[in-house]
Amino acid sequence: MTDPQDPYGGPPPPGGYQQPGHGPQYPPGGYPQYPPYGGYPGMPGPPAAGSGLAVGALVCSIFGVVLCFLVGIPGIIMGHIAHGKAKRGEADGQGIAMAAIIVGYVGIALNIALFALGAALGFLGYA
């Protein structure tokens, strides 16, 4: 019979219901530390840096063809740096870097040829 003063029936009898276990008990330091998972086999690693340096080199090289060979020189230098980084796998844009190098050298050659042509025409009195 239940006591009207204690509607919940009091404490459970000894040996009664036990709280079930809550899985494995970990040490007080927290959860165990596992090594980071590397991903699925055959998946590529982290992405390489972008091709911003190669694109900048190509822009400088194109401006070097149009404006002046002095702008093409930084394009060639940046193109060589970007090409080296791309070959080592540190960045993308190996093809863009190679295009910047080629366009830069062609731009310098064209500017020198046009300067020589202008000087020759001026020397001959045609300019």
C-alpha positions in Angstrom: 0.0 0.0 0.0 1.2 3.5 -0.7 1.6 6.3 1.8 -0.6 9.3 1.0 2.2 11.6 2.3 4.7 10.1 -0.2 3.0 9.8 -3.7 6.2 8.6 -5.3 6.6 5.5 -3.2 10.0 6.3 -1.5 13.4 5.0 -2.5 13.7 1.9 -4.6 14.3 -1.4 -2.8 17.9 -2.5 -2.5 19.0 -4.7 -5.5 16.2 -3.2 -7.6 16.7 -1.3 -10.9 20.3 -0.5 -11.8 21.4 2.3 -14.1 22.7 0.6 -17.3 26.3 1.4 -18.4 26.8 4.3 -20.7 29.4 2.7 -23.1 33.1 2.6 -22.6 34.4 4.7 -19.7 37.2 7.1 -20.9 40.0 8.4 -18.7 39.4 11.7 -17.0 41.4 13.5 -19.7 38.6 13.2 -22.2 38.1 11.2 -25.4 41.1 9.3 -26.8 43.0 11.1 -29.5 43.1 9.3 -32.8 45.4 10.3 -35.7 43.7 12.4 -38.4 42.1 10.4 -41.2 43.8 10.8 -44.5 40.8 10.4 -46.7 39.9 7.7 -49.2 42.7 6.0 -51.2 43.4 7.6 -54.5 42.0 11.0 -53.5 44.1 14.1 -54.2 45.8 15.8 -51.3 45.1 19.4 -50.2 44.7 21.8 -53.0 47.8 23.7 -54.1 48.1 27.4 -54.0 46.3 29.3 -56.8 47.9 30.5 -60.0 47.7 34.2 -59.1 51.5 34.8 -59.6 51.3 33.1 -63.1 48.3 35.2 -64.1 50.0 38.4 -62.9 53.1 37.4 -64.9 51.0 36.9 -68.0 49.3 40.3 -67.5 52.6 42.0 -67.2 54.0 40.3 -70.2 51.0 41.3 -72.3 51.3 44.9 -71.2 55.0 44.6 -72.0 54.1 43.8 -75.6 51.6 46.7 -75.9 53.3 49.4 -73.7 57.0 49.0 -73.2 59.5 46.2 -72.7 60.2 47.5 -69.2 56.8 46.2 -68.1 57.6 42.8 -69.7 60.7 42.3 -67.6 58.8 41.8 -64.3 56.4 39.6 -66.3 59.3 37.3 -67.3 60.7 37.3 -63.8 57.4 36.5 -62.2 56.7 33.9 -64.9 60.0 32.0 -64.1 59.1 32.1 -60.3 55.6 30.9 -61.0 56.8 28.1 -63.3 59.3 26.9 -60.7 56.6 26.8 -58.0 54.3 24.9 -60.3 57.0 22.4 -61.2 57.6 21.8 -57.5 53.8 21.3 -56.9 53.6 24.4 -54.7 51.1 26.2 -57.0 49.0 25.8 -60.1 49.3 27.4 -63.4 52.4 25.9 -65.0 51.0 26.5 -68.5 50.0 30.1 -67.7 53.5 30.7 -66.4 55.1 29.3 -69.5 52.8 31.5 -71.7 53.9 34.5 -69.6 57.6 33.7 -70.2 57.1 33.2 -73.9 55.0 36.3 -74.4 57.4 38.4 -72.3 60.4 37.4 -74.4 58.5 37.9 -77.6 57.4 41.3 -76.4 60.9 42.4 -75.5 62.1 41.2 -79.0 59.4 43.1 -80.7 60.0 46.2 -78.8 63.8 46.1 -79.5 63.0 45.4 -83.2 60.6 48.3 -83.4 63.1 50.6 -81.6 65.8 49.5 -84.0 63.5 50.1 -87.0 62.6 53.5 -85.7 66.3 54.4 -85.2 67.2 53.2 -88.6 64.4 55.1 -90.3 65.3 58.2 -88.3 69.0 57.8 -89.3 68.1 57.5 -92.9 65.8 60.5 -92.8 62.5 58.8 -93.3 61.1 59.5 -89.9 
